[in-house]
Amino acid sequence: MKQARKFIPLLLIIALVLTACSDSKNNGSGGTGTDKPSSSKNVSSNGGKMTDVGTPRSETLIVDILNGTSADPERMNPYMPGAVSMDSGLHQLIFSHLWEIDTVKGEQMPELAATFPKKLDDSYTKFSFKIQEGLTWSDGVPFTAHDVEFTANMILNSKELAYSGYFSTLVKTMKATDDYTIEVETVAPETRLSQKLGVVIWGNSFRIMPKHIWEKEDPTQFKFSDPVGVGPYKLSKRDTQGNWFLYEKREDWQNSTVGKLVGEPGPKYILFKYFGPEEKRIMAAIQHDMDVLQDITPESWEILQQKNEYAQAWYENFPYATMDDPCQRGMSFNNLKAPFNSTNVKWALALMTDIKNVSLGTFGGMLRVSPIQVPPVSVLQDTYHKPMLSWLKSFALEDGYKPFDESYATDMIEVLKQQGVEGLPTDQKDIVSTFGVGWWKHDPEKAAELLEKEGFKKQGNSWLLPDGSPWQITINAPANFEIESMRLAFAVADSWRKNGVDVTVQQMDHATFWDAEATGSFMVGSYWPSCGLLPDTTAQMSGWHEKYVVPTGDRASSNANRWANAEVSKLLDELDSIPGDNPQVIEKITEINKQFVKELPFLAMFGTSKFVPVDTYYWEGFQSSNNGFEGPWWWWSQFKYYTPHLKPTGR
């Protein structure tokens, strides 16, 4: 595979991997653990290899932690700021939700709930649903509707919890009428209660907590250090430095959600571990010390593919990565901070962006472009992107200028051909399906015109703000996690600098990055507030309602971009009043997309291409394009439902 390599030269990656060889015994594990691992014992009594946390390697699935270390590995309260990173296994293996998502079927399925909400009258404000019988918490206590009622009341009565703000606008009361029946009264008519209280993409913030434990605690202070859940695993050990978390299959796994609904998980142990920088992660996978990698670069995949015959990506050939991750990447603006409260300024930045070079600099051109608010996953391309093409081509700014350019896909084909890439699509429909319908023109002259209209002035090659001070932008970006967003920030900064803007990229650890977004402590951020998977994306869009806008400095439960648009809020209210299968849903969401294009509160750029390969040396049965029982969403709450498919190879 030959690719355009503009961000990290391949030789540099190889050098880093070779350097990591000498330090591979370390693998960035760090710390001694709450229970000290027997790392000095690498071989079991029967001759099998042991992990560095004292479990048989053949019984242990090792998963890369997407977002790095956890600052406080004892803080497992999901309602508390600074809790353990949700991709460290807690979210995937222990916690459960009322309703989960089947992304292949494109529909929700009951999890803790046994049924979907049934409306009790025609007002769409009163509902009932049943709870699964026979489930128990991992400490053996039965799971009942009383746990659901308790959690709802805890959130409603604890205004200090960030999620309380949103939840209290949705739920008025939630009561257990018996051990397995819940009745809900909503604040306003709700036609999508299961979407708002269940999983539609990665998880849901409404996580049911065990009443028998939490009723004795202050939810704003309780760390929940020994987490108890209804999932099929329990926490066994953890690293005191937050680098790894070991989970063990429950002896009573039959009483867990997965055990009841699917069957027995394959691995006895699952070790979530942060291995360090990317070169160490790749070396671990080459040496079969990691089974599931999360979010690597195309360059690293090329090395892994060459060095490990058991490595498997989503596709066997180009583009290798899955391009259907449901959250798209781009530049988020804090729309309350000048000058980003100006639509002309945001459009100027869009027209300063050389999107083809940004694509090459981010992921070697292996990206699907998106000009609208909903991500360009295949089903949403067919529902929104392609049907909106005519409108995008005719869309004009206030002065009549038409900014849309539909050449991105064909241009990228030519660039990749010059790079020697084989197996590229040749049919125009396939080209557009792979690379997207198009994006905005690269037109620095028009960008300058828009800035001058807002009072900006050019001094030499540098832009000055209307008050005469230099225009300086800081882009918040992830550090060593969410690789596409991290690299996108640098590629966009390079594009804007070439057009006279003083841009700095500020990389942040996971907790700081998300805290900055919630509190509005950013000018521009390489975030991904625009997600969707099902044609009815109302649940994902609802957070953009103007009622969620809070001042910069206050913690936002939704609408962290702080964008108030009366028309969008009106459309969202209308969507809330009609069922998801009503034909008007697509029409109204299309109109919302148009409003996003007009004002650009979030400059959408690309769908997310995920290089999340697996090593099939110890475990088989992983999903892929040829075994697509689910997507490769290892960091989602549905991870637990993949585990029954995984079987040991016997190696």
C-alpha positions as CSV (number, residue, x, y, z in Angstrom):
1,M,0.0,0.0,0.0
2,K,1.5,3.3,-1.1
3,Q,0.0,6.4,0.3
4,A,0.6,10.1,0.5
5,R,2.5,10.7,3.7
6,K,2.6,14.3,4.7
7,F,2.2,14.3,8.4
8,I,4.6,11.7,9.8
9,P,7.1,10.2,7.4
10,L,7.1,6.5,7.2
11,L,10.8,6.2,7.9
12,L,10.2,8.1,11.2
13,I,7.5,5.7,12.2
14,I,9.7,2.7,11.4
15,A,12.6,4.3,13.4
16,L,10.3,4.8,16.4
17,V,9.0,1.2,16.2
18,L,12.6,-0.1,16.1
19,T,13.4,2.1,19.1
20,A,10.4,0.7,20.9
21,C,11.8,-2.8,20.4
22,S,14.4,-2.2,23.0
23,D,11.8,-1.0,25.5
24,S,9.0,-3.5,24.6
25,K,9.1,-5.2,28.0
26,N,7.9,-2.0,29.5
27,N,5.1,-1.4,27.0
28,G,4.1,1.7,29.0
29,S,2.2,-0.3,31.6
30,G,3.3,2.0,34.5
31,G,2.5,1.6,38.2
32,T,2.2,-1.4,40.4
33,G,-1.5,-1.7,40.6
34,T,-4.0,-1.8,43.4
35,D,-3.3,-5.5,43.6
36,K,0.3,-5.9,42.7
37,P,0.6,-7.9,39.4
38,S,2.9,-10.9,39.2
39,S,4.8,-9.4,36.3
40,S,7.9,-11.3,37.2
41,K,6.2,-14.5,36.3
42,N,5.9,-14.7,32.5
43,V,5.1,-18.4,32.2
44,S,2.3,-20.3,33.9
45,S,2.7,-23.7,35.7
46,N,1.5,-25.5,32.6
47,G,4.0,-23.7,30.3
48,G,1.6,-21.1,28.9
49,K,2.5,-17.4,28.6
50,M,1.2,-15.1,31.4
51,T,0.3,-11.4,31.1
52,D,2.1,-8.8,33.1
53,V,-1.0,-8.6,35.4
54,G,-0.8,-12.3,36.3
55,T,-3.5,-13.9,34.0
56,P,-3.0,-16.6,31.4
57,R,-2.5,-14.9,28.0
58,S,-4.6,-17.5,26.3
59,E,-7.6,-16.5,28.5
60,T,-7.0,-12.8,28.3
61,L,-8.3,-10.4,25.7
62,I,-6.0,-7.3,25.7
63,V,-7.6,-4.0,24.5
64,D,-5.9,-0.7,23.9
65,I,-7.3,2.2,25.9
66,L,-8.4,4.8,23.4
67,N,-8.0,7.9,25.5
68,G,-4.8,7.3,27.5
69,T,-4.5,7.1,31.3
70,S,-7.1,7.9,33.9
71,A,-6.0,10.6,36.3
72,D,-7.9,9.1,39.2
73,P,-8.5,5.3,38.7
74,E,-10.6,5.1,41.8
75,R,-13.2,7.6,40.5
76,M,-15.7,5.4,38.8
77,N,-18.8,7.5,39.4
78,P,-20.1,8.2,35.8
79,Y,-21.9,11.3,37.1
80,M,-18.8,12.9,38.6
81,P,-16.4,15.1,36.6
82,G,-13.0,13.5,36.1
83,A,-14.3,10.0,36.3
84,V,-12.3,7.1,34.8
85,S,-12.2,7.3,31.0
86,M,-15.3,5.7,29.7
87,D,-13.2,3.7,27.2
88,S,-11.3,1.9,29.9
89,G,-13.7,-1.0,30.2
90,L,-16.1,0.3,32.8
91,H,-18.5,1.7,30.1
92,Q,-18.1,-1.3,27.9
93,L,-18.2,-4.2,30.3
94,I,-19.9,-3.2,33.6
95,F,-22.5,-0.5,33.0
96,S,-25.7,-1.3,31.0
97,H,-28.5,0.8,29.6
98,L,-32.2,0.5,29.3
99,W,-32.0,0.1,25.5
100,E,-28.9,-0.7,23.3
101,I,-28.3,-0.3,19.6
102,D,-27.8,-2.9,16.9
103,T,-26.0,-0.9,14.2
104,V,-26.3,-3.6,11.5
105,K,-30.1,-3.7,11.8
106,G,-30.1,0.0,12.4
107,E,-32.5,-0.3,15.4
108,Q,-32.5,-0.3,19.2
109,M,-32.9,-3.4,21.3
110,P,-34.0,-3.9,24.9
111,E,-31.2,-4.3,27.4
112,L,-32.1,-3.6,31.0
113,A,-35.6,-2.9,29.9
114,A,-37.6,-5.8,28.5
115,T,-39.9,-3.7,26.3
116,F,-40.0,-0.4,24.6
117,P,-42.0,2.5,26.1
118,K,-45.8,2.1,25.7
119,K,-47.7,5.4,25.7
120,L,-50.5,5.4,28.3
121,D,-52.5,8.3,26.7
122,D,-52.5,10.4,23.6
123,S,-50.5,13.2,25.1
124,Y,-47.1,11.4,24.7
125,T,-46.3,12.4,28.2
126,K,-47.1,9.2,30.1
127,F,-45.4,5.8,29.4
128,S,-44.7,2.4,30.9
129,F,-42.2,-0.3,30.2
130,K,-41.1,-3.5,31.7
131,I,-37.7,-4.4,33.2
132,Q,-35.8,-7.6,32.4
133,E,-36.5,-10.3,35.0
134,G,-33.7,-12.5,36.3
135,L,-30.8,-10.0,36.1
136,T,-28.6,-9.4,39.2
137,W,-26.0,-6.9,40.0
138,S,-22.4,-8.3,40.0
139,D,-22.6,-8.5,43.9
140,G,-25.6,-10.8,43.6
141,V,-28.4,-8.4,44.5
142,P,-31.4,-8.6,42.1
143,F,-31.7,-5.8,39.6
144,T,-35.3,-4.3,39.7
145,A,-37.3,-1.4,38.6
146,H,-36.6,0.2,42.0
147,D,-33.0,0.8,40.9
148,V,-34.3,2.7,37.9
149,E,-36.6,4.8,40.0
150,F,-33.8,5.5,42.5
151,T,-31.4,6.6,39.8
152,A,-33.9,8.9,38.2
153,N,-34.8,10.6,41.5
154,M,-31.1,10.9,42.4
155,I,-30.4,12.8,39.1
156,L,-33.5,15.0,39.4
157,N,-32.7,15.9,43.1
158,S,-29.0,16.5,42.6
159,K,-28.8,19.7,40.6
160,E,-25.0,19.8,41.0
161,L,-24.7,16.8,38.6
162,A,-24.1,18.1,35.0
163,Y,-26.5,15.6,33.6
164,S,-29.3,16.8,35.9
165,G,-29.8,19.9,33.7
166,Y,-30.7,17.9,30.6
167,F,-32.5,15.0,32.4
168,S,-34.8,17.4,34.3
169,T,-36.0,18.9,31.0
170,L,-37.0,15.4,29.8
171,V,-38.3,13.5,32.8
172,K,-40.8,14.8,35.3
173,T,-41.2,11.5,37.3
174,M,-40.1,7.9,36.9
175,K,-41.8,5.4,39.3
176,A,-41.6,1.7,39.9
177,T,-45.2,0.4,40.2
178,D,-43.8,-3.1,41.0
179,D,-40.5,-4.8,40.8
180,Y,-40.5,-5.0,37.0
181,T,-42.6,-2.1,35.8
182,I,-41.7,1.5,35.3
183,E,-44.1,4.4,34.6
184,V,-42.6,7.7,33.3
185,E,-44.1,11.1,33.0
186,T,-42.2,13.5,30.8
187,V,-42.0,17.3,31.0
188,A,-43.2,17.7,27.4
189,P,-44.6,15.3,24.7
190,E,-41.9,12.8,23.8
191,T,-42.1,10.6,20.7
192,R,-38.6,9.1,21.1
193,L,-38.2,8.3,24.8
194,S,-36.1,5.2,24.1
195,Q,-33.7,7.1,22.0
196,K,-33.2,9.8,24.6
197,L,-32.8,7.4,27.5
198,G,-31.1,4.6,25.6
199,V,-28.2,4.1,23.3
200,V,-28.3,5.4,19.7
201,I,-24.5,5.6,19.1
202,W,-21.8,5.1,21.7
203,G,-23.8,5.0,25.0
204,N,-26.1,7.1,27.0
205,S,-25.6,9.3,30.1
206,F,-28.5,7.8,31.9
207,R,-26.7,4.9,33.6
208,I,-28.7,3.0,36.2
209,M,-26.9,2.7,39.6
210,P,-27.5,0.1,42.3
211,K,-29.9,1.6,44.9
212,H,-28.7,-0.6,47.7
213,I,-25.2,1.0,47.4
214,W,-25.9,4.5,46.2
215,E,-28.8,5.3,48.6
216,K,-26.2,5.6,51.4
217,E,-23.9,8.0,49.5
218,D,-23.7,11.6,48.2
219,P,-23.8,11.2,44.4
220,T,-21.7,14.3,43.9
221,Q,-18.9,13.0,46.1
222,F,-19.1,9.2,45.9
223,K,-16.3,7.7,43.9
224,F,-17.9,4.3,43.4
225,S,-14.3,2.8,43.5
226,D,-15.6,-0.8,43.6
227,P,-18.1,-0.5,40.7
228,V,-21.1,-2.9,40.6
229,G,-22.9,-3.4,37.4
230,V,-25.3,-5.7,35.5
231,G,-22.7,-6.3,32.7
232,P,-21.0,-9.7,32.3
233,Y,-17.6,-8.6,33.9
234,K,-16.4,-7.2,37.2
235,L,-13.4,-5.2,37.9
236,S,-10.6,-7.4,39.3
237,K,-7.5,-5.2,39.5
238,R,-6.4,-1.7,38.5
239,D,-3.2,0.2,38.1
240,T,-2.7,2.9,40.7
241,Q,-1.4,5.2,37.9
242,G,-4.5,4.6,35.8
243,N,-2.7,2.8,32.9
244,W,-4.6,-0.5,33.0
245,F,-7.8,-2.1,34.3
246,L,-8.4,-5.9,34.5
247,Y,-11.9,-7.3,34.3
248,E,-12.9,-10.9,35.1
249,K,-15.9,-12.7,33.8
250,R,-18.6,-13.0,36.4
251,E,-19.1,-16.6,37.8
252,D,-22.8,-15.9,37.5
253,W,-22.5,-14.4,33.9
254,Q,-25.9,-16.0,33.2
255,N,-27.5,-13.3,35.3
256,S,-25.9,-10.5,33.4
257,T,-27.4,-8.6,30.4
258,V,-25.2,-10.4,27.9
259,G,-25.6,-13.8,29.5
260,K,-29.4,-13.5,29.4
261,L,-29.7,-11.9,25.9
262,V,-26.9,-13.5,24.0
263,G,-24.8,-16.1,25.8
264,E,-21.4,-16.7,27.5
265,P,-18.6,-14.2,26.8
266,G,-15.5,-15.9,25.4
267,P,-12.6,-14.3,27.3
268,K,-12.3,-15.1,31.0
269,Y,-10.3,-11.9,31.4
270,I,-10.3,-8.6,29.5
271,L,-7.4,-6.3,30.1
272,F,-7.8,-2.7,29.1
273,K,-4.3,-1.2,28.9
274,Y,-2.6,2.0,27.8
275,F,0.7,1.1,26.2
276,G,2.0,4.6,25.6
277,P,2.8,6.4,22.3
278,E,1.7,4.9,19.0
279,E,5.0,3.3,18.2
280,K,4.7,1.2,21.4
281,R,1.2,0.3,20.7
282,I,2.2,-1.0,17.2
283,M,5.1,-2.9,18.7
284,A,2.8,-4.5,21.2
285,A,0.5,-5.7,18.4
286,I,3.4,-7.0,16.4
287,Q,4.6,-9.0,19.4
288,H,1.0,-10.3,20.0
289,D,0.8,-8.4,23.3
290,M,-2.4,-6.6,22.3
291,D,-5.5,-8.0,20.6
292,V,-7.5,-4.9,19.9
293,L,-6.0,-1.6,18.8
294,Q,-7.9,1.7,18.9
295,D,-7.5,4.6,16.5
296,I,-4.1,4.3,14.8
297,T,-2.7,6.2,11.8
298,P,-2.6,4.8,8.2
299,E,1.2,4.7,8.4
300,S,1.1,2.5,11.5
301,W,-1.5,0.2,9.9
302,E,0.9,-0.2,7.0
303,I,3.7,-1.3,9.3
304,L,1.5,-3.6,11.3
305,Q,0.2,-5.2,8.1
306,Q,3.7,-5.9,7.0
307,K,5.0,-7.1,10.4
308,N,2.1,-9.2,11.7
309,E,0.4,-11.7,9.4
310,Y,-2.4,-12.1,11.9
311,A,-3.3,-8.4,11.8
312,Q,-6.8,-7.7,10.4
313,A,-8.3,-4.3,9.4
314,W,-12.0,-3.7,8.6
315,Y,-11.4,-4.1,4.8
316,E,-8.8,-6.4,3.3
317,N,-7.8,-3.6,0.8
318,F,-8.2,0.2,0.4
319,P,-9.5,2.0,2.3
320,Y,-8.7,-0.6,5.0
321,A,-10.4,1.6,7.7
322,T,-14.1,1.7,8.3
323,M,-15.5,5.0,7.1
324,D,-18.9,4.6,8.8
325,D,-18.0,5.8,12.3
326,P,-21.1,7.9,13.2
327,C,-19.4,11.1,14.5
328,Q,-17.8,13.4,12.0
329,R,-14.8,15.6,12.6
330,G,-14.3,19.3,12.0
331,M,-13.7,22.6,13.7
332,S,-16.1,23.6,16.6
333,F,-16.5,27.3,17.3
334,N,-17.5,28.9,20.6
335,N,-20.2,31.0,19.0
336,L,-20.4,33.3,22.0
337,K,-16.7,34.4,21.6
338,A,-15.9,37.2,19.2
339,P,-15.1,37.0,16.3
340,F,-16.7,33.5,16.0
341,N,-20.1,35.1,16.7
342,S,-19.9,36.4,13.1
343,T,-21.1,34.1,10.3
344,N,-18.8,36.0,7.8
345,V,-15.8,35.2,9.9
346,K,-16.6,31.5,10.1
347,W,-17.2,31.4,6.4
348,A,-13.9,33.1,5.8
349,L,-12.2,30.3,7.7
350,A,-14.0,27.7,5.7
351,L,-12.9,29.3,2.4
352,M,-9.3,29.6,3.7
353,T,-9.3,25.8,4.2
354,D,-7.6,23.8,1.4
355,I,-9.7,20.7,2.1
356,K,-7.7,18.4,-0.2
357,N,-4.4,19.2,1.5
358,V,-6.1,18.9,4.9
359,S,-7.3,15.4,3.9
360,L,-3.8,14.4,2.7
361,G,-2.2,15.9,5.8
362,T,-4.6,14.2,8.2
363,F,-5.1,10.6,6.8
364,G,-3.3,10.5,3.5
365,G,-6.6,11.3,1.6
366,M,-8.4,8.3,3.1
367,L,-11.4,10.4,4.3
368,R,-15.0,11.0,3.2
369,V,-15.8,14.7,3.1
370,S,-18.9,16.2,4.7
371,P,-20.4,19.7,4.1
372,I,-23.5,19.3,6.3
373,Q,-24.3,18.6,10.0
374,V,-25.1,14.9,9.8
375,P,-22.1,12.6,9.3
376,P,-21.5,11.0,5.9
377,V,-22.1,7.3,7.0
378,S,-23.5,5.3,4.1
379,V,-27.1,5.4,5.2
380,L,-27.0,9.2,5.9
381,Q,-25.3,9.9,2.6
382,D,-28.2,8.3,0.9
383,T,-30.7,10.1,3.1
384,Y,-29.3,13.6,3.3
385,H,-25.9,14.3,1.5
386,K,-26.8,13.0,-2.0
387,P,-30.4,14.4,-2.0
388,M,-29.1,17.8,-0.8
389,L,-26.5,18.0,-3.6
390,S,-28.7,20.2,-5.8
391,W,-29.4,22.6,-2.9
392,L,-25.7,22.7,-1.9
393,K,-24.7,23.7,-5.5
394,S,-27.3,26.5,-5.6
395,F,-26.6,27.7,-2.0
396,A,-25.2,31.3,-2.0
397,L,-23.9,33.7,0.7
398,E,-25.7,37.0,1.2
399,D,-23.9,38.6,-1.7
400,G,-24.7,35.8,-4.1
401,Y,-21.4,34.0,-4.0
402,K,-21.8,30.2,-4.4
403,P,-19.2,28.4,-2.2
404,F,-19.8,24.7,-3.0
405,D,-17.3,22.6,-4.9
406,E,-18.3,19.1,-5.9
407,S,-14.8,18.1,-7.2
408,Y,-13.3,16.7,-4.0
409,A,-14.0,13.0,-4.7
410,T,-12.7,13.0,-8.3
411,D,-9.7,15.1,-7.3
412,M,-8.7,12.7,-4.5
413,I,-8.9,9.8,-6.9
414,E,-6.4,11.5,-9.2
415,V,-4.1,12.3,-6.2
416,L,-4.2,8.8,-4.9
417,K,-3.5,7.3,-8.4
418,Q,-0.4,9.4,-8.5
419,Q,0.6,7.9,-5.1
420,G,0.3,4.4,-6.6
421,V,-2.8,3.4,-4.7
422,E,-4.5,0.4,-6.3
423,G,-8.1,-0.8,-6.1
424,L,-9.7,2.7,-6.2
425,P,-13.3,3.0,-7.4
426,T,-13.8,3.9,-11.0
427,D,-17.6,4.3,-11.3
428,Q,-18.6,7.9,-10.5
429,K,-21.3,6.8,-8.0
430,D,-18.8,4.6,-6.2
431,I,-16.3,7.5,-6.1
432,V,-18.8,9.8,-4.5
433,S,-20.0,7.1,-2.1
434,T,-16.3,6.6,-1.0
435,F,-15.1,10.2,-0.8
436,G,-18.2,12.3,-0.4
437,V,-20.4,14.7,-2.4
438,G,-18.1,17.7,-2.1
439,W,-17.1,20.6,0.1
440,W,-16.4,24.3,0.0
441,K,-14.1,26.1,-2.4
442,H,-10.6,27.0,-1.4
443,D,-10.9,30.8,-2.1
444,P,-8.6,33.0,0.0
445,E,-9.6,36.1,-2.0
446,K,-13.3,35.6,-1.1
447,A,-12.2,34.9,2.5
448,A,-10.4,38.2,2.6
449,E,-13.4,40.0,1.3
450,L,-15.6,38.6,4.0
451,L,-13.1,39.5,6.8
452,E,-12.7,43.1,5.5
453,K,-16.5,43.4,5.6
454,E,-16.3,42.6,9.3
455,G,-13.6,45.2,9.9
456,F,-10.5,43.0,9.8
457,K,-7.3,44.5,8.1
458,K,-4.3,42.9,6.5
459,Q,-0.9,44.0,7.7
460,G,1.7,42.4,5.4
461,N,0.7,38.7,5.4
462,S,-1.0,38.8,8.8
463,W,-4.6,39.6,9.7
464,L,-5.5,42.1,12.4
465,L,-8.7,42.1,14.3
466,P,-11.1,45.1,14.0
467,D,-9.5,46.6,17.1
468,G,-6.1,46.5,15.4
469,S,-4.6,43.6,17.5
470,P,-3.2,40.5,15.8
471,W,-5.7,37.7,15.0
472,Q,-4.6,34.8,17.1
473,I,-6.5,31.5,17.2
474,T,-5.9,28.5,19.5
475,I,-7.3,25.2,18.4
476,N,-8.0,22.7,21.2
477,A,-6.9,19.2,20.1
478,P,-6.6,15.7,21.7
479,A,-3.2,14.6,22.8
480,N,-2.4,10.9,22.0
481,F,-6.0,9.9,21.5
482,E,-8.6,10.4,18.8
483,I,-5.9,10.5,16.2
484,E,-7.9,11.9,13.3
485,S,-9.0,14.9,15.3
486,M,-5.5,15.5,16.7
487,R,-4.0,15.5,13.2
488,L,-6.9,17.4,11.7
489,A,-6.2,20.3,14.0
490,F,-2.6,20.6,12.8
491,A,-3.6,20.3,9.2
492,V,-6.3,22.9,9.5
493,A,-3.9,25.2,11.4
494,D,-1.4,24.9,8.6
495,S,-4.0,25.9,6.1
496,W,-5.2,28.9,8.0
497,R,-1.6,30.1,8.8
498,K,-0.8,30.1,5.1
499,N,-3.7,32.7,4.8
500,G,-2.4,35.0,7.5
501,V,-3.9,33.8,10.7
502,D,-1.7,33.2,13.7
503,V,-2.8,29.7,14.8
504,T,-1.6,27.6,17.7
505,V,-2.7,24.0,18.4
506,Q,-3.1,23.2,22.1
507,Q,-3.0,19.5,22.8
508,M,-4.8,18.3,25.9
509,D,-5.3,15.1,27.8
510,H,-8.7,13.5,27.7
511,A,-10.2,15.0,30.8
512,T,-8.9,18.5,30.1
513,F,-10.0,18.4,26.5
514,W,-13.6,17.6,27.3
515,D,-13.8,19.9,30.3
516,A,-12.7,22.8,28.1
517,E,-15.5,22.0,25.6
518,A,-18.2,21.7,28.4
519,T,-17.2,25.0,30.0
520,G,-16.6,26.8,26.7
521,S,-12.9,27.3,27.4
522,F,-12.1,27.3,23.7
523,M,-12.1,29.5,20.6
524,V,-11.9,26.7,18.1
525,G,-11.8,23.0,19.0
526,S,-11.1,19.9,17.0
527,Y,-14.2,18.3,18.4
528,W,-17.0,16.1,16.9
529,P,-20.4,17.4,18.2
530,S,-22.1,16.2,15.1
531,C,-23.2,12.5,15.2
532,G,-25.8,10.3,13.7
533,L,-26.3,6.7,12.6
534,L,-30.0,6.2,11.9
535,P,-32.0,8.3,9.4
536,D,-34.0,9.8,12.3
537,T,-31.1,11.8,13.9
538,T,-33.5,13.8,16.1
539,A,-32.0,12.4,19.3
540,Q,-28.5,13.5,18.3
541,M,-29.6,16.9,17.1
542,S,-31.8,17.7,20.1
543,G,-28.8,19.0,22.1
544,W,-28.4,21.9,19.7
545,H,-31.6,23.6,21.0
546,E,-31.1,27.2,22.1
547,K,-32.5,26.4,25.6
548,Y,-29.2,24.6,26.4
549,V,-27.0,27.6,25.7
550,V,-25.2,28.7,28.8
551,P,-22.6,31.5,29.3
552,T,-18.9,30.7,28.7
553,G,-17.5,29.4,32.0
554,D,-20.7,27.5,32.9
555,R,-20.8,23.8,32.3
556,A,-23.0,23.0,29.3
557,S,-25.0,19.7,29.3
558,S,-25.5,20.1,25.6
559,N,-24.8,22.7,22.9
560,A,-21.3,23.3,24.0
561,N,-20.8,25.4,20.8
562,R,-23.3,27.8,22.5
563,W,-25.2,28.5,19.2
564,A,-28.7,29.9,19.5
565,N,-30.7,29.5,16.3
566,A,-34.5,30.1,16.7
567,E,-35.4,28.3,13.5
568,V,-33.4,25.2,14.5
569,S,-35.0,25.2,17.9
570,K,-38.4,25.5,16.3
571,L,-37.7,22.6,14.0
572,L,-36.4,20.5,16.9
573,D,-39.6,21.2,18.9
574,E,-41.7,20.1,15.9
575,L,-39.6,16.9,15.5
576,D,-40.2,16.1,19.1
577,S,-44.0,16.1,18.5
578,I,-44.0,13.6,15.6
579,P,-43.0,9.9,15.5
580,G,-39.7,8.9,14.0
581,D,-41.3,7.1,11.0
582,N,-43.2,10.2,9.9
583,P,-42.0,11.4,6.4
584,Q,-41.8,14.9,7.8
585,V,-38.8,13.8,9.9
586,I,-36.4,13.7,7.0
587,E,-37.8,17.0,5.6
588,K,-37.3,18.8,8.9
589,I,-33.8,17.4,9.5
590,T,-32.9,18.5,6.0
591,E,-34.0,22.0,6.9
592,I,-31.9,21.9,10.0
593,N,-28.9,20.9,7.9
594,K,-29.5,24.0,5.7
595,Q,-29.4,26.2,8.8
596,F,-26.1,24.7,9.8
597,V,-24.6,25.4,6.4
598,K,-25.8,29.0,6.5
599,E,-24.3,29.8,9.9
600,L,-21.5,27.2,10.4
601,P,-21.6,26.9,14.2
602,F,-19.5,23.7,13.6
603,L,-17.4,23.5,10.4
604,A,-18.0,19.9,9.5
605,M,-15.1,18.5,7.4
606,F,-14.9,14.7,7.3
607,G,-16.5,11.5,8.5
608,T,-14.4,9.5,10.8
609,S,-12.1,6.9,9.3
610,K,-11.2,4.4,12.0
611,F,-8.1,2.3,11.8
612,V,-9.0,0.0,14.7
613,P,-7.3,-3.3,13.6
614,V,-7.2,-6.5,15.6
615,D,-4.5,-9.2,16.1
616,T,-6.1,-12.7,15.5
617,Y,-3.1,-14.6,17.0
618,Y,-4.8,-15.5,20.3
619,W,-8.5,-14.7,19.5
620,E,-10.7,-15.2,16.5
621,G,-14.3,-14.2,15.6
622,F,-13.7,-10.5,15.4
623,Q,-16.1,-8.5,13.2
624,S,-14.9,-7.2,9.8
625,S,-16.4,-6.3,6.5
626,N,-16.5,-10.1,5.8
627,N,-18.0,-10.9,9.3
628,G,-20.1,-7.8,9.9
629,F,-22.2,-8.9,12.9
630,E,-21.4,-5.4,14.2
631,G,-19.0,-2.5,13.5
632,P,-15.6,-2.2,15.2
633,W,-16.8,0.1,17.9
634,W,-14.6,-1.1,20.7
635,W,-15.1,2.0,22.7
636,W,-18.9,1.8,22.7
637,S,-21.2,0.4,25.4
638,Q,-22.2,-2.5,23.1
639,F,-18.6,-3.9,23.3
640,K,-19.9,-6.4,25.8
641,Y,-22.1,-8.0,23.1
642,Y,-19.1,-8.7,20.9
643,T,-17.5,-11.0,23.5
644,P,-19.6,-14.1,22.9
645,H,-18.3,-14.2,19.3
646,L,-14.7,-14.3,20.4
647,K,-13.1,-17.7,20.7
648,P,-9.5,-18.7,21.7
649,T,-7.4,-19.9,18.8
650,G,-5.4,-22.3,21.0
651,R,-2.1,-20.7,20.0
